[in-house]
Amino acid sequence: MIDIEFLIALCKVALADGSKMVEAFRKRKLIREEKELLIAASEKGEFRFLSADQTSETWVRVGAKDFCDNKDPSYAAIYLDAFRSLCERGYIAYESGILFKLTGSGFKRARELAKG
């Protein structure tokens, strides 16, 4: 199970500590899963973290799309890693509770990707 407090801190540090760290991460090429998350969030910019008590699995939801697979726990883990990377890039900020949102630069990049 991912520690949501860690992700909250990571997003805050990336945005507060800013330019050098964020620029270094933004220069890295986005992986497929990062692109998928950004494209899925390009309209409303919202991410939520959900979990199932019976499996202790945590996953990302964007709109009505759940980035998990009941048969393969690695699927959710890969998208959680991609989400973490997007936080490090400064594309995502913590909002409240289980809600995270795209930053201005996150929206810009997401909409560029959505256009193709």
Buried (B, 14 or more C-beta within 10 A) or exposed (E): EBEBEEBBEBBEBBBEEEEEBBEEBBEEEBEEBBBBBBBBBBEEBBBBBBBEEEEEBBBBBBEEEBBBBEEEBEBBBBBBBBBBBBBBBBBBBBBEEBEBBBBEBBBEBBBEBBEE
